[in-house]
Structures are given as structure tokens and as C-alpha cells.
Amino acid sequence: MSQVQTLPASSPVAFAAPRISRSDSLSFHRGGDGWTLVNDLSSSPTLHLTASHLPSITDENIFPSLPPLLHGHSDVHLRNGIMNAFTLAANHEPDAERAFFVGDLSQVYQQHLRWQACLPHIQPFYAVKCNPDPYVLRLLAALGTGFDCASNGEISQVLALGVDPSRIIFANPCKAVSFVRNAGKMGVDMMTFDNADELYKIARAHPNAQLVVRILTDDTKSLCALGIKFGAPLVTVPGLLAKAKELNLNVVGVSFHVGSGCYDPSVYTDAVKRARTAFDMGTEAGYQFSLLDVGGGFEDALFEQAASFLTDAIASYFPDRSGIRIIAEPGRFYVSKAFRLAANIIARRAPLTEVPRDEAAAPAESDQPAVMYYINDGVYGAFNCILFDHQTAHPYVLSMNGSFHVASSEALNNSSVWGPTCDSIDCVCTSTQLPSALRVGDWLGFDNMGAYTVCAASQFNGFELSKVIYTTGGLGASEVRSALARFAVEGHGL
Ligand SMILES: *Cc1c(COP(=O)(O)O)cnc(C)c1O
């Protein structure tokens, strides 16, 4: 028999302002299942922020058209954002508790340093579609990367920053003819193709383009396989190149994409091998290829491995690299870690259960969630990555009962987390351990929210997109700020 349970609520629902003050010491502990406990000092393993260590938080407007770029660790800004929400709520502001991102540009910079350290001979062309954030684009432009654009809109956005069109590859193999023409008009010459129709379009709309043939590679070892939609099988490449010759087009090289979120970086080896074959087919067709584009797919945790597979494969299949430029199109790698999301618990209820539950008892052993939490961002917003990008969300507690301190001894409940819309597909997390004392008004945090999130979010049900608070974080902060300041002084991106 099914039984509906009622959850106890503090009555009246009164949420105290956070007890935290700037002089409090805070500590963080990452649990095995990915959620963070803010511990008592006594058991604190890692991070201590005291008033003397807290960076001064001052607004800076390097780019007048953008939100301020703050100083300080993203932890500080997550807490400030939450405290700000309490103030707004006290003033009865509508949407006071709205969800927000903290974007830490120094994380983007750290990834760039990693790229340069591991793949110094491969020039990154950041895949804009992954996160076209205005600060991210400005920083990468200032650091000298190129850009992989998928559309006319992305090309315009990048060119508007003062980036030279030679630093853009139009890497969508299937383009509207008007986009091809406009790319030509704007001086964007490098573009990919994987079919004969594309060659006819380009011959008509941008005959001087520098074409890159996108070949099909093994994409079965990735979260998002792309081969079902793009990539010319090697057997078709000679025919395509013959057609290109016939149309008097200039094919300059080969590209591939092993699939986004690649979890077996050994696939780069086979992909480079196929690219070698395509290079030889180019020579047969009367071309002398000078560009190898190794695409995207780079995962943060596996990056060094991927880089080593790539480096070895390039060394063995392209032993003579003179006259060959190598580029890549990383997206996720650059931005995933740089954005964290804070979302407010706006509602809570008990699911239908078979057995009555006693909340006072020890944490439920059952796999069935004991509590359903509703937060104010969901799969129609930032968490569209769950549907489109096959991601899993790992919530942790940012604040509970008006405090940023959550004792590690807190009893846990199996819980589910839902988005704010009236659609039942809007589930952020079907099952996760969260403190049983978690209530409406508390805040959850989500890390690694920078890739394929904001860019595909909708306003379904009238929910606004979550805004970003920008900071330059810790390590590399001054390099980031001076790169951006130089970029702005040159008159770019204002
Ligand atoms: C999406 C995409 C990328 C970026 O892929 P990541 O896996 O995010 O690195 C690069 N190139 C092309 C052509 C893409 O479509």
C-alpha cells in the first residue's frame, strides 16, 4: 500500500541569516561520492580562510560592457552570493534566491598552461559552442588561442573582439550557403567539409576557402559520439578530393573529432593514423596538405594521457613535420572546471513510498530517495547538460540552516533533486546522499558546470538564466588580469 509522508518543516519557515562572518575559519572536505562537507575546524583537512587570508574583494571593470571581475577564490564568492541572496530576501526582492554561477577565469588560464606544457606544438582553437562566455572568449583571445566557430553568429562574436579572421576555423562540416558566403566576406577562410554538396556550395560562395576534410574516426569511446552525424569515411575521401580538384578548390588538410568527452584517449592513436592515410590520399589527388586538426574530446582528468597518445602518434605517423601545422579544437577541457553553480532549495516533499518512514531513525538504508528537493535551476536551464551532454550532477551542501558549517556527523538521507519547471523530466539527480536536516532555503553547490551548460539553457516556464559572478581566483590571477587589461588597452572587447 502506498503511503504519503509529510516532512516536518520549521514553523513558521524562518531562515536565519548565515552565522558566518569573514573571520570564521572554513574548511572543505570532498567525500567519496563527490559532495562536500564543510567540517568543524577540528576535523578540517585542507583549506583555511581567515580574515587575514581573505583577498580584498573589489569590483573591477576592465571591460565596461561586462559585469565586474572580482578577486578571490570561488568559495568566497559562492558564500557571498548566498549572503547577498539572504539580504535580497530580507528586502522582499523578487527572485532574491535565484541560482548563480561563479566563473573563475584563473581556472581557464591554468588549463591553458597545461595545454602549453603538454602539447606545445599543437595550437588550440577553442570550440566556442562549448561556452561562449564573454570573459572566457576575451581571456582566450588575449592568450592567443584560435577559435573553432560553428555558425555565422559565433564568427561575428569572435571577430567583434578584434580577433584576426585567420585565427578562426569554421569547423562545422555542414553549413548554410549564406554562412559560407559571409565567412568569405569576413575573411574567414579555413573551413571543414565532409560531403560533396558542401564542396559545390563552397565553390559557389567562397571559392578561395582553405578547406579541411573532416574524416570519420572511432568515436565509440566518448560521452557524445559525433560520427553518426559528421565525418567522411576514409573510402570516400579520394572521391571527395577528386571533386574538390575538379571544382578548383584548395584543400589544405585533414581534421577529425574522436567524440566529445572521450574516456579512452588511446583512440587518438588510430585517429592520427587515419589522418595520415588521408594525407597520403591528398598527395595522390595532387594536393600538398599542410594542416592537421586533431579536434576536441579532451577530458580534464585524462588530458595528460590524451596528450601523450597524441604526441606519440604524431611522432610515428608524421615523422617529418616540416611544413605541417597542427591545431586542435578543445572545448570542454578549457571551461568545465571554471564554473560552479549555487542553487537554492525552493521546495521539498516526500515521495510516494511503500513503507512508512521515520525521519528520526538512522539514515535510510533503502535505495529509494526519502526526500525530494526542488532547486531553482534544472534540465531546461544549466542542467541541460544532463540531457544533451550525458552528464551526472553531484550536489553538495553550500549552506544549511543559515550556516556554511555542516558537521561531518550529519545524518544523511537518500535524496533526489529536481529542477523548478512543471515538467517531470526536469530531474537533476535521481539519487544522492544529502543531510536529512536539509530544508527549504538551504543551498546546494555543483562543480564542473562550465561546459555545455549555460550556452544551451532555455527560459522554459519563465525561469531566467542563472547569472555569472566572475572572479580571477587564486593561482594565476594576476596573469589573467594583466592579459585582460592588455587586451582592453589595445581596444579589444570593450
Ligand atoms: C563540439 C566540437 C568541439 C569541441 O569538443 P570538446 O569535446 O568539447 O573538446 C571541437 N570541434 C568540433 C568540430 C566540435 O563540433
PDBQT file of the ligand as one rigid body, heavy atoms in Angstrom, charges set to zero:
ROOT
HETATM    1  C1  LIG A 501      31.993  20.305 -30.207  1.00  0.00    +0.000 C 
HETATM    2  C2  LIG A 501      33.170  20.330 -31.043  1.00  0.00    +0.000 A 
HETATM    3  C3  LIG A 501      34.445  20.519 -30.488  1.00  0.00    +0.000 A 
HETATM    4  C4  LIG A 501      34.694  20.610 -29.008  1.00  0.00    +0.000 C 
HETATM    5  O1  LIG A 501      34.668  19.347 -28.433  1.00  0.00    +0.000 OA
HETATM    6  P1  LIG A 501      35.083  19.112 -26.908  1.00  0.00    +0.000 P 
HETATM    7  O2  LIG A 501      34.798  17.671 -26.722  1.00  0.00    +0.000 OA
HETATM    8  O3  LIG A 501      34.253  19.995 -26.072  1.00  0.00    +0.000 OA
HETATM    9  O4  LIG A 501      36.522  19.401 -26.776  1.00  0.00    +0.000 OA
HETATM   10  C5  LIG A 501      35.508  20.608 -31.348  1.00  0.00    +0.000 A 
HETATM   11  N1  LIG A 501      35.357  20.503 -32.691  1.00  0.00    +0.000 NA
HETATM   12  C6  LIG A 501      34.153  20.318 -33.255  1.00  0.00    +0.000 A 
HETATM   13  C7  LIG A 501      34.049  20.244 -34.727  1.00  0.00    +0.000 C 
HETATM   14  C8  LIG A 501      33.025  20.210 -32.458  1.00  0.00    +0.000 A 
HETATM   15  O5  LIG A 501      31.840  20.001 -33.033  1.00  0.00    +0.000 OA
ENDROOT
TORSDOF 0
